[in-house]
């Protein structure tokens, strides 16, 4: 019984870190998407001003 509880704790930590890593990855992809969208929009606006 004691060995079972000791072996579950590292798995819980790994699971928790994996969840945090997945959340961070999704957040970084979302931020990169917004940055791409804003840069593209401002580039189109700049080209519209010149043209």
C-alpha positions, -999 to 999 in steps of 0.1 A, spaced: 0 0 0 28 24 9 47 16 -24 15 23 -44 11 58 -29 48 66 -33 47 56 -70 16 76 -77 31 110 -66 58 113 -93 32 104 -119 9 131 -106 37 156 -108 45 145 -144 9 147 -153 6 182 -138 37 194 -156 25 179 -189 -8 198 -185 11 231 -178 33 225 -208 4 218 -231 -14 249 -218 18 270 -223 22 256 -259 -14 265 -268 -9 299 -253 23 305 -273 7 294 -305 -23 317 -299 0 346 -292 21 339 -323 -12 338 -343 -23 372 -330 12 387 -337 11 374 -372 -25 388 -377 -15 422 -363 17 424 -384 -2 413 -415 -29 438 -409 -5 467 -403 15 458 -434 -17 459 -455 -26 492 -440 9 506 -446 8 494 -483 -27 509 -486 -14 543 -473 15 542 -498 -7 530 -527 
